[in-house]
Amino acid sequence: MRLYDYLFTKEDPDQVDEGQDYKGNLNPNSLEVLAGCKLEPSLKNAQTGSRYQFERMGYFCVDPDSTPGKPVFNRTVTLRDTWAKIEKQQQRQ
C-alpha cells in the first residue's frame, strides 16, 4: 500500500522565510509505503484501475505496478482532514 499525504507542510507552499523557497515546505512524510498488509482474498487479482474503500483507511486504486498475486494499492482519498486539524491547533496557540 502506498499512503499519500499532502506534498507540502503548509497550505501555501510559497509562505517561506526570506532566502528560502517552496522546497523548505516539502512534507517528508508525503509518501508512506506499507508492505505485508493483509487483504481480503478476493483482492489478490484486483485489476489495475479498480477502486476500493478500505475501512478506516480511505479510498484506494490498484496501481499499474501490481503483479498477479501481489497487488499494489494507492490511497487516493483519506478519511481524515489534516488541514482542519492543523488549523485547529494553530487557533489554540
PyMOL commands that set and color helices and strands:
alter all, ss='L'
color gray80, all
select helices_A, chain A and resi 22-25+41-43+82-92
alter helices_A, ss='H'
color red, helices_A
select strands_A, chain A and resi 2-4+31-33+51-54+58-62+73-77
alter strands_A, ss='S'
color yellow, strands_A
deselect
rebuild
show_as cartoon
